Amino acid sequence: MADDRYFEDYVQGATYDCGSVEVTEADILDFARRYDPQSFHVDAAAAADGPFGGLIASGWHTASLMMRLYADHYLSTVSSLGSPGVDELRWPRPVRPGSVLRLRATVTEARLSRSKPDRGLVRTRVEFVDGGDDVVFSASLLNLILVRPG
């Protein structure tokens, strides 16, 4: 369980299945109208003639869906101390209405903090894959994680 994890449990090379989510047209439209109102996100008719040949989710919508699954299934409520940032954020393929995305997280680095011995830094490669196992989102996330007490 993620809630029982401390720094020592995030072992380099370990991969976790962090669940899946369906991306609906209604969700795409709602998010885009509020935060990313480009025509290929908010107007199905205009999107059909656009660069992607149809409506697609905003990359920021996809990132927020990733964060929800990451927080629910990977980060520990007892040891997560937040994040100093994200690297290599990519959207290599569009996400279309009806897509079911599965999140996998792989620990790529885990090291103790040099200045604060009660915590470590965990770098994780996250990938959202669609039903065809194509990567539609990827990023390298860095988290501060408490070491196990005692």
RAQUINOR-V628538 format. One record per helix or strand. SS is the DSSP state (@ for helix, = for strand). FROM is the first residue (numbers start at 1). LEN is the number of residues. Records with the same first field share a line. If there is no record, write none. Layout:
# RAQUINOR-V628538
SS = FROM-LEN / FROM-LEN
This chain:
# RAQUINOR-V628538
@ = 2-3 / 7-3 / 25-11 / 39-4 / 44-5 / 59-15
= = 15-8 / 80-1 / 85-6 / 100-13 / 119-11 / 135-12
